[in-house]
Amino acid sequence: MIEKLWGKKIGMTQFFSTDDQNKIIPVTVVDLGKYYILQRKITKHDGYEAIQIGCLRNKYLKMPFSLEWLKNKNRYFLFIKEIDCAEEDLFEIGSLLKADNFLVIGKSVSVTGTTIGKGFQGVVKKYGFTGGRGSHGDKLGRGPGSLSGLRTCGRVFKGKKMPGHMGVNKKTILGLKIVQYMPLDNIVLISGPTPGKNGSFIMIGKGHK
């Protein structure tokens, strides 16, 4: 059984729950693409158990699988990843990866992605500093304030919160749930926001309690 998948973040929308409460749930729409099993890793030869999967490029989606694709994987597949699996799991080379057991409605998952880049930012936006007062002759404004003391030549200690580049960090959000899974369209709806801009790749992993 697989425990993680990769997909392309399309954007956010809202989903109306099917229960009697009719709640509006903000969801992230993720395109899972079309995954083929390209290789099987076994303990005897590779030292671990895993399968290598490839996400097929859009222009080849309507074509049947060909063994020629395995000779030039980068041409036919958008990206190639490995997923841990058990030795008793049966996966055939060239078969489509079925994620029905992993993408169960209501299941808790974690989502990992790269946050949106914000460029160079000050401490107020980057760390939430309050800055100085807005009246009575205050001159601090949105500055960081004092950086160090007079001891040890007034050096700035490592890790000091200062202005700098913001974003483009790997981040994982736990406790999200699968709201809806549409296998025919390879689309999954995940509750809440996920890291990354629209069009970026995110990883859907096993949830944590």
N, C-alpha and C positions, 0 to 999 in steps of 0.2 A: 504493500500500500504506500502510495506517495505521500509526502508530508509537506511539500512546497511546490509552488508554481510561479511562473513569471508572466506578467501581462503588461499591456500598454494602458496607461491612465488616459481615459477619454475626457473626463470632466465630472462635474457634480450635478445632481438633479434631486428631485424629491420622489419618494415612494409612499403610496397610501397603503397602510396595513390592511390585511384582509379580515381582521377580527372585527368584533362589534364596536370597538373603540374608534376605528378609522383614524388612527394617528398618522401624522405626516412625518416621515422619517427621512432626514437628509442622507443621501447615499452617494458613493463614488462609483462611477461606471468604469469597469475595467474590461478591455478586450484581451482575451486570453490567447487569441490566435489559434493556429493549428500545429500541434506538436506531434512529431514522429520519433519513434525510438530508433536511435542510430547505432548504439553499441551497448554491450553488456559487460560490466566490469565484475570479475569474480575473484574470490580470495586466492585461489590457486595460482593465478597469473598476475593479478594486480595488487593483491594484498588487502582488498576491501570489496564490499558488495555495493554496486551502484549501477544505474543506467544513465546513458548519455542521451539527452533529448535535444531536438532542434526545432525551432519555431520557423515554419515555412514562410517564405516571402510572399507578399500579396499576389504578385503576378503568376505564381505557380499554384495558387489555391485550388483551381479547378482541374489541375492535372493529376492523374493517378501517380502513386509512388513508383519511382524507378530506382534500381540499384545504381544507376549512373550518378545519382545525387550523392551517394556515399563517397564517390571518388573526388568530388569537389564540393565539400560541405558549405564553404563560405559563399559560394555562388547561389545556392538554392535556399540556404537557411539564414534567417536574420540574425540569430544568435544561438549559441550552443551551450547547454548547461548540463550539470550532473545532479542526480537526485539519489540519495541513499535509499536502499531497498533491502529487503530480507532475501536470504538465499532461496527460500521456497517460493518466492514470487515468480510467476511466469510471465516473461515479456518477450515478444517476438520482434526481431529486427525488421523495421519497415512498417510496423503496425502503428495505428493511431493511439496516442496516449489517452486513456479514459480516466477522467477525474471525478466521476460521479460519486465515488466513495469519499473523496476529500472535500468536495464543494457541496456540503449538505446544508440546507437552509436552517438557520439558527445556530450553526456551529461557530464557535469562537476562533478567530484567527488573528495573527499578527501581520502587519504590513510594514515592509522596509523599503525606503526610497531615499533619493537625494533631494534635500530641501531646495527651494527656489533661491537663486542668488540675488542678493540685494545690493551688491556693490559695497563701496566704502561708506560706513555709517558711524555716527557718533554714539556715545554711551547711552544717550536717552532712548534712542530707538533700539539699539543692540541689546542693552542690558536692563532697560527700564528705569534708569536713573531719573530722579525728579527734577534735577537742576535747581537753580536759585529761585527766589521769590520774584514776583512780577512787579514789585513796587518798592518804595522806600530806598531807592538808590542802589539796589542790588546789581552787582557787576558780574556775577558768576554766569548767568544765562543758562545755556545748555552744556556748559563745560563739565569736565570730570572732577574738577576740584584739585585738591592737593594729591600729589602722586607719591611722595615719600617724606620721611623725616630728615632731620639734620645729621643723624648718626650714620656711620659707615659711608661717609661721603655723600649722603643723600641718594643712594642708588635706588632704582625702582626694582622691586622684587618680581621674580618670575611668576607669571600667572595673573598679574595685575589687570583688572578690567579697564581696557582703554579702547579708543576708537580704532576701527580696523574693518577688514572684510567680513561681511555677514552673509550667511547662507552657504549653499553647496556643501552641506554636511550630511553624512549618512545618519538617518534617524529611523527608529522603529517605534510603531504605535501598537500597543497591546490592547486586548479586550474588544476588538471590533468583531462584528458578526456578519455572516453571510445572509443577506436579506432575500435575494433571488438569484437563481442560476438558470440561464437559458442555453442549453447545450447545442441547439441548432445554430444559434448565432455566435456561440463561443463568448458570451457576455455574462459577467457576474456583477451583481450589485452588492457593495460592501457598505455597512453603516458608517456614517461619519466621514470626516475628511482624512485624506492620506497624504503623506509627504510627496513633494515633487510637483512639477508643472504639468499641464496637459500635454500629452504626447511622450512623456518620460516613462521609462520602464520601472515597475515596482515588483517586489517579491511578496507573494502571499504565503505565509508560513504557518506552522502549527501554533495554535493558540496557547496561552498560558493562563493558568488559574490564578 
